[in-house]
Amino acid sequence: MLYKFKSKATSDLIMLGPDAQRLLRLMGSDAPPKGIFTVEHQPHAIAALEAAIAQDEARMADLLAVRIAEGVEGGGAATTESVSLKRRAQPMLEMLRRSVAAKADVVWGV
C-alpha cells in the first residue's frame, strides 16, 4: 500500500505503507488509510517526529560506541536498517514545516 500525502503548500509526498505508518505513529496518529494533520496539529507532529529522531540518533550513537569498544570490524555499519529515521522523515518534516508556514492542512488517502 502507498500513502500519498498532500498539502497546498508543497508537492505530493508518496511513501510506502510501512514507512508512512511508522512516521504517522511517531507523530501521534494511529496510521489510518485516510487522515488529516490540521494546521493546529502540525507543530505537535513536528515536535514528536523530531523527538523520535533525536532518540533514534542517540540509540545509534550508543550502539556504535559499543561496537567500537568491542572491536567489531565495520563499526560504522551499526544498524541493519538501511535508511535512518532522520533521512526517512526529512521529506515529511519539510512538508509539515512548509504547511505550517502556509497555514495549509496535510491530508492523505483522499
Sequence and secondary structure as in RCSB ss.txt:
>XXXX:A:sequence
MLYKFKSKATSDLIMLGPDAQRLLRLMGSDAPPKGIFTVEHQPHAIAALEAAIAQDEARMADLLAVRIAEGVEGG
GAATTESVSLKRRAQPMLEMLRRSVAAKADVVWGV
>XXXX:A:secstr
 EEEEEETTS  EEEEHHHHHHHHHHTT    SSEEE TTTHHHHHHHHHHHHHHHHHHHHHHHHHHHHTT TTT
T   S SS HHHHHHHHHHHHHHHHHHT  EEE  
